[in-house]
């Protein structure tokens, strides 16, 4: 039988430890490399999703700005129309008071159609 001394057993033990360490490092390297590949794939997916969400956000912001501009235009149109109504109301009131204040001598024959309109519009005063 082959007689191996203590030095040989020590060398074999050190070699076995080195082989085990190299195997462990190779396993960890493969594991980390696999995780890195998965992380890169996830990053690519998330970047695509982020770009999609940014696009949606930008379109929503544009729509909000347009809606705000439309609202402002509608308010301005309503304010303009309200101003016209106020002018018409003042003009009508002035005409009504002018008619009501007119002397009786200014009264004369009026067509029945206009008289009915006057009474319904201005009241039955004169």
Secondary structure, DSSP 8 states (H G I E B T S, - for coil): -----HHHHHHHHHHHHHHHHHHHHHHHHHHHHHHHHHHHHHHHHHHHHHHHHHHHHHHHHHHHHHHHHHHHHHHHHHHHHHHHHHHHHHHHHHHHHHHHHS-GGG-----HHHHHHHHHHH-S--
